Amino acid sequence: MATSADAEVVIEELVTGRRKRTFSPEQLAAFARRDRRVFDLLIRYRGGEPVADAIVTELMPAVRDKAGRMNPQPPLYGRNDLRQELTTELLRLSHTLPLTRPDFLTRRLMLGAAKRLTRRLEREWYRQLDQVRLKELGQDPMADEQ
């Protein structure tokens, strides 16, 4: 968005602003085909067919990308662990995600799985903080869990 009436400044603001990611029509069509394949696999998966491997194979590029962008602090898991956890969450979410149409299905699955994983990582981090605090106070944190 331009905030100045001066033409030269407007051009500079537009050029230096954050560039939005654009996709070619071919890429958009490829995304739509992948979403349709995933949609069909999820319908079969919910019907009881053993297609979990095909779902994981179809979504693995998205899982790799998402795991590569995730940066838990403190680092509780490695990248391979994050991939495995995201895959588990994807399969868990495959049973509950509403399937009305295939539009943006891969995106919806990845966002839901990442959200669940992020919440779990936060809970683990807080649990570890509590253990450290209890150790500092001289209490045994493992005695409370048993």
Summary of the structure (lengths in Angstrom):
residues: 146
radius of gyration: 21.7
end to end distance: 58.3
largest distance: 70.1
contacts: 336
relative contact order: 0.10
helix: 71%
strand: 0%
